[in-house]
Amino acid sequence: MMQHYGQELQDNGVEWRFLTTQSEQELLPILEHYKQNIQKVFNAQGQFTGTFSHILRVYLIDKNKQLRNIYSVAFLHPDTLINDIKTLLQTEPEQAAGSFSRAKKCCPP
């Protein structure tokens, strides 16, 4: 179903990727890693529909597959995202590791 939904959003040069799993148990570690909160959707009879609702977010992920920044689409301005991407691409790999993340360095310089 997600693949069908995603096909409607495809455009020249735009690739939408959607993530889902077979079970809630498989989904929870992914949501935790991406700091994504969800709410279960219930029908009028109060039964869980098997679906979840969440805030749409944009994730900036570097070449090393590290999560660098999370943007709420409600406050996302294209210039902000473009500038962050440019900064990430121009930064040396050693410097990039700390430019957006809150990672602590293990050792003093």
Secondary structure by P-SEA (a helix, b strand, c coil): caaaaaaaaccccbbbbbbbccccccaaaaaaaabbbbbbbbccccccccbbbbcbbbbbbccccccccccccccccaaaaaaaaaaaaaccccccccccccccccccc
